[in-house]
Amino acid sequence: MKDATGELSMTAVAVVAIAGIAGLFGTFVWPQIRANITRNTYCSQANCDATTCDGQWCTCTYLDNEGNDQTVRCPDESSNDDVIN
């Protein structure tokens, strides 16, 4: 019976640890990944004007699914920076 109790408690520890890791991923990592995917999608179809760039970011416009102009901040491709914050 002691073995069964030990296995049950280790299973509970594993479930709590997996839930904790999933919670941290969902809170901190996934929003950044989702924002990057969204930004890359919209920036690939955006019209950027060099006058709206600040050396690292450009404010660009794109047409949404309903045909309305929307704005998005895209990386400045003319920048020499390798890292974009």
N, C-alpha and C positions, 0 to 999 in steps of 0.2 A: 504494500500500500504506500510505503514511503517513496518508492520509485515513481509511482504514478503521480503522487503529489509533486514531486520534484520536476517531473516532465511537464506537468500542467503549469507550474509556476514559471518554468523556462519558456513555455509557449506564450504565456501572458507577457513576459518581459520582451520577447521577440515581437509580439503584436504591438505593444506600446512603443517600442523603438521604431518599428516600421511606420507607425502612425505619426510619430514625431518627425521623422525624416520627411515623410510625405507632406506634413504641415509646413515645415521649413521650406521645402521646394515650392509648394504652392504659394507661399507668402512672399518669398524673396526672389527665387530664380525664375519661375514661370512668367511673372509679369514682365520681366526684362526680355525674355525670349519672345513673348507675344508682341511687345512693343517693337522689337527689332524686325520681326516678320512683317508687321503692319507697315512700319516705316519703309522697309525695302520694297514692299508691294506698291505703295503709293508713290514712292520716289521714282520708281522705274517708269511710271507713266505721267510724271509731273513735268510742268513747264517751269523752269527756273530762270530767273533774270539775274544777271551778275550784280545788279544794283541792290538786290535784297540779300546779298551775302556779307557775312562779317568775318570771313577768313576761315571759319570752321563750319558754319551752318548757313543754309540758304532758306528763305521762306518761299515756298513754291506753291503753285496752284495745280489742281487736278480736277477732272470731272468725276463726280460720284456716279453711282448706278442710275440715279434719277436725272442726270444731266446738269446738276448744279455745281458751281465752282466751290471747291473746298481748299483750304490751305493746309500745308504740312511742312514741318522743318526737315530738310534733307541735308546730308553731309555735303560740304563744299568740295567738289571734285577737283577744283583748281588749287586747293590747299596742299601744302607740302607736309602737313602733319600725318604721321602714320597712325596715330591713335586719336579716335574721336570720342569725346566724353559725352 
